[in-house]
C-alpha cells in the first residue's frame, strides 16, 4: 500500500470508531444471523442511533471504520489476528463473493483475500450464545488480553 492509498478499514468496527460507517444490516434468525450488504454508503449519525433506544446499534448494523492497528487487541503487530482465526475456524457460508462496498479498503480482504469474504456474512459484532464457532474465533487469546 502506498502513501496515497486510503487507510485500511476494519470490517468489525464499533459505531464510535474513526470514520465509522454502516456497510451491512444484520438479518436472519437470532441463532443464525447473516449480514445483508448495502449497495451504497449509508450514514447513520448520532440522531439515528439515538432512535434505537436501548438496542445496541451493532445488533442491527455491521460497521466498518479505520483500522486502529496497534490500538486494537485483535492486531498482532502486522495483521488482523481476528481475520486469520475466522478463516481458520469457520466454514465459508457463501460460494460467491458478496457485493461489498468496503472490499477495496478492507483489511481482511487485503490480508487474506476471498477466503475472508466467503465467511464475512456470518460475522456479527454481538455473537449469539448459540454461535460457539464464531464466539471462539472472535475471542482474543488470553495471552494477548493480558497485555
N, C-alpha and C positions, 0 to 999 in steps of 0.2 A: 504494500500500500504506500503510495507516495504522499507527500505533504499536502497535495492538492485534493486528495480523496477525502470524502466526509468521514467522520469518526464511525467506528463500528457500533451497531445497535445491539442491545440486549433484548431478545425476544421473550424474556421472562421478567419484565420490569414491574416496578410499582408505579402507581399514578403520580407520585410526588417526586420522581426522579427527573433529572435534567433532560429536557426535550421529550418528555413522555407523550405518547400518542396512542390511541386505540388502533389496533390493526385487526382485531377479531372479536367475535362475540361467542361466549360460551353457550353451547346448545346441548340438547340431548338430555337423557335421564341423569339424575344426580350420581348414580353409581357407575356411569359410563359416559362422562361428558366428552364433547368434541368441540373444537373451535371452528367456527364458520368465519372465513377470512373476508374482510371488507375489500371491495374493489377500488375504493377511493379513500383519501385521507379523511379522517373524522376527528374533529376537535371536540373533546369532551372537557369542558372547563370546570372550574370550581362550582359554578352555579348549577350546572347539570349534575355534577356529582352530589351536590347537596340535596337534590331531589330524591336521591336514593334512600335517604333517611339512615336507618341503622344497617342497611345492606352494604357489605364491603364491595367496592367497585370491581375488585378482582374476581368476584363471584359471577359477574356479568360480562366483563370485558377482559380481553387479553391486551396488555400494554407492551409497547416497545419503548426504549429510551436509550440514551447514550450509555454505552458500556462503561462501567465505573472501574474497570480493570483492577488494580491493586486495592481499591476500596471495597471490593466485593469478596465475600467469603468463598464464593464459587470459583474465583480466579486463582489459578495455580502459579502465577508469575509470568506465564506466557500464553496460556489458553484457558478457555472456559471448561472447567472440570465437570460442570453440570451437563454440558452438551455431550461430553465424552461418556459419562455414566448413562445418559438417556439412550445413546446409541448402543452401548454395550448391554444394557439391561432390559430394554423394551423392544418389543417386536414392532415392525412397521404396521401402520394402520391404513395406509393408502398406497395404491400402486403407482399413481401418477402424482407429480408434484402439485401441491395446492397452488392456486393463484395467490401469490403473496406479495404485497406491496413493499415489504421491508427486505426482501431477499437481497437486493443489491448491497445493502449495508449490514446484513445480519451476521453477527459474529459466529453463530452456529453454522450457517451455510459457508461462510468464509473459511472456517477451520475444518469442517467435517464434510461439507457438501450435501449431496442429495439424501444421504442416509439420515441426516438430522431432519430434513424436510418431511421425510416419509413417516417420522414419529411425532413431529411437532403438533399435529391436530389433537393428540391425546394429552398434551401438556397443559395443565391448568395451574393457576397460582395457588388456589386453596384446594388441596387434594382431598377428595372424599375418603373416608376411612376404608371403604371397600377397594380402593385403588392401591393395594400394597406394593405392586411393582413400581408404580410412579413414586410412591412415598419413599421407597428405598433408593430409587435413582436420584431423587431430589435432596435427600438428606446430606448435609455437609458432614464429611468424615470427622470423627471425634478429634483426631489429631489436628485438623485444620481449625475446628471450632475452638480449640483450647488456646489458639494463638492470641 
